[in-house]
Amino acid sequence: MSGSRASIWDADHRRATVGLLTLITLVAFEAMAVGTAMPTAVDELDGVAWYAWTFSAFLVASVVGMVIGGEVGDRRPPRPGVLTGVALFAAGLLIAGLAQSMAVLVLGRAVQGLGAGIVIVLLYVIAGQAFSSELRPRLFGAFAAGWVLPALLGPLASGVVTTHIGWRAVFLGLLPLVGAGLAMLVSAGPGHAPDPDAVRARSSNVPWALLAGAGIALCLYAMQRLDLVAAGPAVVGAVALAAGLRRLLPRGTVRARPGIPAVIASRGLLAGAFFGMDALLPFVLTEQHGWSASTAGLPLTAGAVGWVTAAQLQSRLSTMPRPRVLRAGFVVLALGLAATATVAVPALGGWTTYLTWAVAGIGMGLGMPSVGVLLLDQSSEAERGANSAAFQISDVTASALCVGLAGVLVAAAADGGGALWAAVLTAVAVLTLPALVGVGVAGRTVPADQGAPAPATTLAAT
């Protein structure tokens, strides 16, 4: 079938598309819903002291899962690996949903994270195998749409279920989605393994993933304490994280070397800038302007709508080079972030965030699909898994650290008796910086000797 007539919904791609979108939606619902149910679960299990670990365990395990997924994707057909990842994710849901103690709940979250990390990386490997370069912008536009329903309904549905049925139903109720998505994806065929001669002999990076995950957890722990005791974990965590990332990310990622390193750096810049402020907004609207908990989340919905709208738009910009679309995304994201500083003005009541966060969402809708397309177009088949793993690790690491940093700024203002508005302005300035850096990095997301992205078969990862 020719590229001009092919579609992600045609007979050759329909099952794979539906399976990928179902699993994306599953991961999205879990991300949106669990946070709402967790306070009730922790209270019932009398484990407030363990609260942060329910998220840290998921995060650390997901980094390990991403590395495992990347290694599997570079050596074997990806769909059996997805089966294993989804089975682990389902087992984690079951363990957490039936937990009678906080230790078991944390264990369930770790198993979930391991499975989720494997799945999210292998979905990119499958996308690279099953969809041509021409179809990938549309596929990533559909991926963005897969987050809309969870963003709109996830927290509300989770709150209703938690209140009227119980927090356990939030975990156990996701299990049917697991089976549905897996059935569709597996029925599309097993995929194929890379050419053994093209696979480089590489030692496993799982130990380095454990080191990096532990480093992230220690850094977040130090950010939460904000006292002298935090200095030790902060130093150890920073060293562990740096050592782990040095092995997990392509050489030159920090310097945004042209090609794959700049693509992976761009993913982290996008995620850190957006999600750092996304996590802070509801708190500011509640504390600064007195909004209710339910109302304070509505600007985030506006951001999700902007994201999806722009993601559909970028899928139609076939004549525009991807780096230009990515640069436009960074510019719009920076504008949206900078304008969100108006949330600190008491007289405005926070209402401007509906518009400013929708603008930020538009920037993400242009940027996130573009970096996904650039990644797959420039990854050789033998390194698609490793590059996809690095791509996701960049996202997770930058998001976690920027969310933690935003929290530190606000907490420091509260503990020191400072004005919240000053902390918010500082956070906005700090989080806008990665978006501005990304404007320059976007032009480096193709190899130096290439003027525009080339088909995946002609470029090798560096």
C-alpha positions, 0 to 999 in steps of 0.5 A: 500500500502506498504511503499516500493512501495508507492510514493508521486505520486501514486494514493493515494497521487497524489492530495495531493502532487500536491495541497501542491506543488502548494500552496508552489509554490504560497507562494514562488512566492509571497515571490520572486516577491513582493519585486521587485514590492514594490519600484514601488508601494510605489513610485506611492502611495507616501508612502516612509515613509511606505515602511518598514511597507509593510514588517513588517505588513506581518511578524507580521501578519504571526506570528499570522497566524502561531499560529492560524494555529497550534491551528486549526490543533490540534483541527480540520481537517486541510483542511477547515483551509487551505481554510480559510487561502488561502481565506485570502491570496487571499483577501490580494492580492486583497486588495493590488492589488487594493490599492489607498493609502499606508494604504490600501496596508499595510492592504492588506499585513497584511491580506496576512501575516495572511493567509500565516501563517495559510496555511504554518503551516497547510500544515505541518499538512496535510503532517504529516497526509497524508504521512508516515514517509518513504515518508516524505523525498521525499515530503520535497525534492519536497517542495524544488523543489517548490521553484526553479521556483519562485527563478529563475523566480520570480524576473525577471517575477515581474520586467517585469510585473511591468515595462510593465503592472504595479505593481498591476498585480504582486499581482492580477496575483497570484490569479489564482494560489490560486484557482488551488492549493486549488482545488487540495488540497480540492479534496484530502479530508478533512483530520481528526481531532485529537482524542479529548481525546488526545488534551490537554486543552490549552488557545490560544496563539494568544495574545502571537503571537501578542506580539512576532510579535510586538517585532520583528517589534520593533527590526527591526525598531531599527536596521534601525535607528541606533541612540539614539532614537532606544534604547527605541524600541530596549529594548521594542522589545527585552522584548516583543519578549522574552516574546512572544517566551517563550510561543510560543516555546517548553520549552528548545528550547534555550538550544536545549533540546534533541527532539522537542526543538532541532529540532525547534532550528535547524530550526532557526539556519539554516534559520538565518545563510543562509538568513542573508547572502542571503539578504546581498550578492546582496548589497555587489556585487553591492556596493563593485564590481559594479555589476548591480542589475540583475547580483547581484542576480545570485549567489542567483540562484546558491544557489537555484540550490544547495539547490534543488539538495541536497534536492533530494539527501537527499530523497534517503539517507533512510539508514542514520539517519536523525540527521547525514544528518542534521549535514552534512547540517550544516557542508556544510552550515558553509563551504559555509558561511565561503568561502563567505568571499572571496566576500570582496576581491576586486581583486576577483571581487565577482565571487567566490560567484557563487561557495560558495553560491551554497555550502551554498545552498547544506547545506540547501538542506540537512538540511531543509528537514531533520528538517521537517522530524524530526519534523513530526516523533516526533510530536504526532497527537494532537501536530502536529499543535503546533509544526509546528507553533513553527517550522515556528516561529523559522524560521521567527524570526531567519531570520528576526533578522539575516537579520536585524543584517547583515544590521546593520553591513553594515549600521554602516560601511557606517555611520562611514566611515568604509570599507565595506569589514570589515563589510562584514567579520564581518557579515560572521563571525557572520552568520557562528556561528549559522551554527557551533552551529547547528553541535552540536545541530544536534545530539540532535534532537532525544530524549535522550533515542532514538538512531534514529528517530522513527515512528510518532506514537511512539514518543510524542512531549515534 
